[in-house]
Amino acid sequence: MTQPLIVANWKMNGTVAEARQLVAAMKPGLAGVKGVGKVLCPPFTALATVSEMLEGTDIGIGAQDMYHEDSGAFTGQVSPGMLAEFCSYVILGHSERRSLFGETSQSVAWKVAAAKAAGLSPIMCVGETISERETGRAEAVVDGQVLTGLVGVSNIDGVSIAYEPVWAIGSGAAASPDDAQAMASRIHQVLSDRFGPPAAETPVLYGGSVTDENILDFMGQLDIDGALVGGASLKPDVFVALTRAAAASV
């Protein structure tokens, strides 16, 4: 059975001082939660601080993005090797990166391959817009994002897929558990068809307005193996409660 994974995406929120406060508030509660993977993804500027504060715990650290080159004249970018000094995970292909910064599934594929080569565990995000869902294209869109995003890897050990319907992110309106389960099941089937039956064990997380009040609805689904949490991860009590609930559901 795949161990559930709960990932906190703090997005572009918090100074280093504020990150210290968040970790200090979450750390005692998260440290006592067993049976579930826990990952905090602060902004780049706080990675070193958060890494230091979590040293010796079972709480993982991830970055929110990276560039696919190892080094070079890429002003403002952060390489896989730079992240590997502080992180074990990296979020790639988030819908905000796709919609606001022009990322494509091809550029995500370069990043996934580079992350794996650097020893990082990619959390690759996929998901459809509301118009794509309403016009019956949701499955085709997500299929394409999954397959294209993984075109550069020969195996998917260490990879997680985060299904985040774009229309649910930050809206307060999560997808229904049945819809999320249907897409997670399809993703597992696509992975199995592409990489072989063992790939069906690849963790598929749900993201999009996840809270401590609805986490059990998603964790109760057969093909959902955790959550990528945005806004709720900035509220220590809520995130700890959400993580505890996820662990209790196993």
C-alpha positions in Angstrom: 0.0 0.0 0.0 1.3 3.5 -0.9 2.0 5.6 2.1 -0.1 8.8 2.0 1.7 12.0 1.3 0.6 15.4 2.5 2.4 18.3 0.9 2.2 22.0 2.0 2.6 24.5 -0.9 3.1 27.8 0.7 3.3 29.5 -2.7 4.7 33.1 -2.6 3.8 33.7 1.0 6.0 34.5 4.0 9.3 36.1 4.8 12.1 34.1 6.4 10.9 35.3 9.8 7.3 34.3 9.0 8.5 30.9 7.8 10.3 30.4 11.1 7.0 31.1 12.9 5.0 28.7 10.7 7.5 25.9 11.2 7.7 26.5 15.0 3.9 26.3 15.2 3.6 23.2 13.0 6.6 21.2 14.0 5.4 19.8 17.4 2.1 18.6 16.0 3.5 17.2 12.7 6.3 15.4 14.5 3.8 13.2 16.3 1.9 12.1 13.2 3.0 8.7 11.9 2.1 6.6 8.9 1.9 9.5 6.5 4.6 11.4 4.6 4.8 15.2 5.4 6.4 17.7 3.2 6.7 21.5 3.6 7.4 23.6 0.4 8.3 27.1 1.4 9.5 29.9 -1.0 13.1 29.6 -2.2 14.3 32.3 0.2 13.2 30.2 3.3 14.5 26.8 2.2 17.8 26.9 4.1 16.0 28.1 7.3 13.3 25.5 7.1 15.8 22.8 6.3 17.8 23.7 9.4 14.7 23.8 11.6 13.5 20.4 10.4 16.8 18.6 10.7 16.5 15.3 12.5 12.7 15.1 12.0 10.7 13.0 9.6 9.2 16.1 8.0 10.4 16.5 4.4 11.2 19.7 2.5 10.4 20.6 -1.1 10.8 23.5 -3.4 8.0 25.0 -5.5 9.7 24.9 -8.9 13.2 24.7 -10.5 14.9 25.1 -13.9 16.0 22.1 -15.8 19.7 23.1 -16.5 22.4 22.4 -14.0 24.0 25.8 -14.3 24.6 28.6 -16.7 23.5 32.1 -17.8 19.9 31.8 -16.6 19.4 34.8 -14.5 16.9 34.3 -11.7 16.6 30.6 -12.1 17.3 27.9 -9.5 19.0 24.6 -10.6 18.3 21.0 -9.4 21.6 20.8 -7.7 21.0 24.0 -5.8 17.8 22.6 -4.4 19.3 19.2 -3.6 21.4 20.9 -0.9 18.2 21.6 1.1 15.3 19.5 -0.4 14.1 16.0 -1.2 11.1 17.1 -3.2 10.1 19.6 -5.9 6.7 20.7 -7.2 6.7 20.9 -11.0 4.1 22.0 -13.5 1.7 23.7 -11.1 -1.2 25.2 -13.0 -0.1 28.7 -11.8 3.3 28.1 -13.5 1.5 27.0 -16.6 -1.1 29.7 -16.8 0.9 32.7 -15.5 4.4 31.9 -16.7 3.9 30.0 -19.9 5.1 26.6 -18.8 4.1 23.7 -21.1 4.0 19.9 -20.6 7.3 19.8 -22.6 9.1 22.1 -20.3 7.7 20.2 -17.4 9.1 17.0 -18.9 12.6 18.6 -19.0 12.3 19.5 -15.3 11.0 16.1 -14.2 13.9 14.4 -15.9 16.4 16.9 -14.4 14.9 16.5 -10.9 15.2 12.8 -11.0 18.8 13.0 -12.3 19.6 15.2 -9.3 18.1 12.8 -6.8 15.0 14.9 -6.2 11.4 13.4 -6.0 9.2 15.4 -8.4 5.6 16.1 -7.6 4.2 16.7 -11.1 0.9 18.7 -11.2 -1.8 18.1 -13.8 -5.3 19.3 -14.1 -8.0 20.7 -16.4 -9.7 24.1 -16.6 -13.4 24.5 -16.1 -14.0 25.0 -19.8 -12.1 21.8 -20.6 -14.2 19.9 -18.1 -17.5 21.4 -19.3 -16.7 20.5 -22.9 -15.8 16.9 -22.1 -12.1 17.2 -22.6 -10.9 16.8 -19.0 -9.6 13.3 -19.4 -7.8 13.9 -22.7 -6.1 17.0 -21.2 -4.9 15.3 -18.1 -3.8 12.2 -20.1 -1.7 14.4 -22.3 -0.2 16.3 -19.4 0.8 13.0 -17.6 2.2 11.3 -20.7 4.1 14.4 -22.1 5.4 15.4 -18.7 7.0 12.0 -18.2 8.3 11.5 -21.7 11.9 12.0 -20.6 12.0 9.3 -17.9 12.4 5.6 -18.2 10.9 4.8 -14.8 8.8 6.8 -12.4 10.3 5.7 -9.1 10.1 8.6 -6.7 7.6 10.5 -8.8 4.2 11.6 -7.5 1.3 13.0 -9.5 -0.8 15.8 -8.1 -4.2 16.1 -9.7 -5.4 19.7 -9.3 -8.4 20.7 -11.3 -7.5 24.3 -12.1 -11.0 25.6 -11.3 -10.8 24.3 -7.7 -7.4 25.9 -6.8 -7.9 28.7 -4.3 -11.6 28.9 -5.1 -12.9 27.3 -1.9 -14.9 24.9 -4.2 -13.1 21.5 -4.2 -13.9 18.8 -6.8 -16.3 16.2 -5.6 -14.6 13.1 -4.1 -16.2 11.0 -6.9 -14.8 13.2 -9.7 -11.4 13.3 -8.0 -11.4 9.5 -7.6 -12.4 9.0 -11.2 -9.5 11.1 -12.5 -7.0 9.6 -10.0 -8.0 6.1 -11.1 -7.5 7.1 -14.8 -4.1 8.5 -14.0 -3.1 5.3 -12.3 -4.3 3.4 -15.4 -2.4 5.7 -17.8 0.8 5.2 -15.8 0.3 1.4 -15.7 -0.2 1.3 -19.5 2.9 3.4 -20.1 5.3 2.1 -17.5 3.9 -1.3 -16.6 1.6 -2.5 -13.7 4.0 -1.5 -10.9 3.5 2.1 -11.9 -0.1 1.9 -10.7 1.4 2.3 -7.2 2.7 5.8 -8.0 1.2 8.2 -5.5 -1.6 10.3 -6.9 -2.4 13.3 -4.7 -5.5 15.5 -4.9 -5.1 19.3 -4.7 -7.6 22.1 -4.9 -9.2 23.8 -1.8 -8.3 20.9 0.5 -9.1 21.6 4.2 -9.2 19.7 7.4 -13.0 19.4 6.9 -12.9 17.6 3.5 -9.6 15.7 3.6 -11.3 12.5 4.8 -13.7 12.7 1.8 -10.7 12.5 -0.5 -8.5 10.1 1.5 -11.4 7.6 1.6 -11.1 7.2 -2.2 -9.3 4.1 -3.5 -6.9 5.9 -5.9 -6.1 9.1 -3.9 -2.9 8.8 -2.0 -2.6 12.1 -0.3 -3.0 15.9 -0.9 -1.2 18.9 -2.2 -2.5 21.7 0.2 -2.3 25.4 -0.6 -4.1 28.0 1.6 -4.8 25.6 4.5 -1.1 24.9 4.8 -0.5 28.5 5.9 -2.7 27.8 9.0 -0.7 25.7 11.4 -3.6 24.3 13.4 -5.6 23.5 10.3 -2.6 21.8 8.5 -1.7 19.7 11.5 -5.3 18.6 11.9 -5.6 17.8 8.2 -2.4 15.7 8.4 -3.6 13.9 11.5 -6.9 13.1 9.8 -5.1 11.8 6.7 -2.9 9.5 8.9 -5.9 8.2 10.8 -7.6 7.3 7.6 -4.9 4.8 6.6 
